[in-house]
C-alpha cells in the first residue's frame, strides 16, 4: 500500500515517488488488463499505456478515491479502447486463446489445493469460470473483476468505472445471475 506522502510527492513531479507508485500499481493493472483482454501482449500494451496516462494525468488526482481506484479507471478506459480498436479492424481473439492451460494471473489456484485431484478440479472450475466471464458483456465483466477478483468495495468499483454505486450493484447482480444460469446449464 502506498502512503499519502508518496502520492503527494508523485503528484508534484517527484520521479522517485512516481517510480514507487508505478511499481506498486503495475501488477494489479496487468492482472486486470489480462482478465479483460485475454492476451498477454495486449495486456502488456494496456499496462504501458495506462502507466503513461497515469503519469501524464497524476497532477489531476484529487484524492476523492484511492490512487489504486483512480488508476483502475484509467486501465478500464485503455482496455475499452483496445477492444474497440480490435473490433474495428475485425481482429478478434480465437476461442483457443482463452482456453489456455495456464492459470489466470488473478488467482494462483495451486495454493488452494490439498491434493493433485483437488488441483485438477480447481483448474477445471477456474477454466470454466474464465470462459464464462469472457461471455459476459464487457461492463458486467469489468464490474465482477473489480469487485471480486480485485476485492474493491462497491464504492471503489463505482469510482473506477465512473458510474453510480447503484449501477455497480445492478451490473454485478445481472452478471452473477447470468453466471449462475450458465453454470446451471453446464451441470
N, C-alpha and C positions, 0 to 999 in steps of 0.2 A: 504494500500500500504506500502510495506517495503522500508525503506530508504537504500541508498547505504552503509552507515556506518554499519548498521546491517548485510548486506550481506557480507561485507569485514570481519567483526569480526567473522561471522559464518564460512567463508572460512578458517580463521586462527585457527579454532577449539574452539571458544568461545561457550560453551554449552548453555548459556542463549540466545545468538543470534540465535543459531541453533533452539532452542525451539520456539523463536518468529517466525522464518521462517516456521517451521512445523505447528504452529497454524494458520498462515496466509494462507498456501497453502493446508491444508488438505481438506477443503470444496470444493474448485474448483477441486481438484483431485477426490474426491468422486463423485461429480456430473458428471464429465467427464467419469470416470470408470463405473458408474452406467448406463449412457447413452449407452455406448458401450457394456457392458456385460449383462445388463438387469436383474441382480440378486444381491441382497443386500450382500449376503455372499461373492460372487466373487468380488464385488466392494470393500468391506472392505479388503479382502485379497490383492487386487491390490493396494489399498492405503498404506497398511502396507509395501508391497514390494517396492512401489515407494518411500516411506519415507526412507527405509533402503538404497536403491541405491542412493537416493538424498544425504543423509549424507555421504555415502561412497565416492561419486564422487564429492562432493561440492568443493573440492580443485581444481578441473579441470575447474570449471566455470570461464570463461574469460570475461564475461560481453558483449559479442557480441550481446546479446539479453537480454530481461528482465529475471529475475530469474524465473518468472512465466512461460514464454515461454519455457525456458530451461527445467524446471521441467516437463512441459506437454509432452515434448519429451520423458522423462523417463516413464511417465504414459502411453504413446502410446505404447512403447516397452513392458511394463509389460502386458497391456491388450492384445496385439498381442500374447504374449507367453501363456497367459491363454487360449485364444481362440484356439491356435494351440494344446495345451495340451488337451483341450476338444475334439477337432475333432479326435485326435489320439486315445483317449480312447472311442470314439463314445458316449460320454455323451453330447448329445445336449439338449438344453432347449426346453421344450414343448411350444407350442404357448400360452398355458394358462398362463405361467409366464409373458408373455409380455402383456396380456390383463387385468392386474390388474386395479382395480378401483381407486387405489391410484394415486394422481397426480405425474407427473415426478418430480424428485428432481431439475431439471433445471429451472422449471418455475412455481412459485406459481400463478396459474391462478385465484384463488379466489379474489385477489386484483384487477383484471381487470373486474370483473363482476359487473354490476349495479343492477341486479335483479336475483332471483332464476332461471328464464328462461335463462337469459344470461349465468349464471354459468353452467347450464346444457349443453348449446350449446358449451361453451368454453371447457368443459370437453370432450364432444364428439369429437370436432375437434382436441383437444390435443391428445386424444387416437388414432385417425386416423393418425395423423402426426407421433406419436411414432411408430405405426405399420408400416407405410410406410418407415420411416427411417430405421427400422430393416431389410427391404427388400433390401436396397441399399448394394452394395459391401462395404466391411469394409473401404477401403481407402476413398471412397466418403462420408461415414457416418462420419468418423473422420474429414474430411475437413469441412463438413457442421456444425458439432457440435462445432468445434473450432472457425470457422468463425462467426457463427450467434448466437449460444447459449452461447458461452464464449466470444463473442464480440472481438475476436482477429483480428488484421489487416491481410491483405493478407501476408505481410512480416513476421509477428509473426507466422501465421499459417504455412508458409513455413519453418520457423526455427524449430518449434515444430515437424513438420512432416519430417524434414531433407530432404527437396526437394526444387526445384526451385520455384520461385514465379509464373512463367508461368504454372508450373504443378498444383499448387494450383488453379489458375484461371480456368484452363481447367477441373480439377476434380470437382470443385464446380459447374461450368457450366453444366457438364454432370449430376451431382447429381440433380440439380434444374430442369433440363429438364426432367429427369426421374420422379421426384416427381410430377411435373406439369402434365405429361402424366398420371400417376397413379391416380392423383386426378380427372382429367377429365374423366377417365374411371369409376370412382366411382359415378360421379354426373350425 
